[in-house]
């Protein structure tokens, strides 16, 4: 080999490996950041959904409390017609189907309407 062709240092192949490794480390760091951002976004979305569900539940509970208070204030007299009683029971059944009343609450109110 002539002295002009002799190289000093790690050589071209070694430099490419080092640069490639650095690029790999940078991409890995960028991928980690992207994954963290995606995780944070998913967590924020879940928290927003939970908050919306809690607000909806609070509204349903408030409606139920109002309806129960109104039902207690306007106790059904024994002389109501059968049609009126049937309508009230159907409304209660719809509330139970929507999850606003439990089975026990529905049965208690139905008994009150029927005078049982």
Secondary structure, DSSP 8 states (H G I E B T S, - for coil): --TTT---SSHHHHHHHHHHHHHHHHHHHHHHHHHHHHHHHHHHHHHHHHHHHHHHHHHHHHHHHHHHHHHHHT---TT--HHHHHHHHHHHHHHHHTTSS-HHHHHHHHHHHHT-
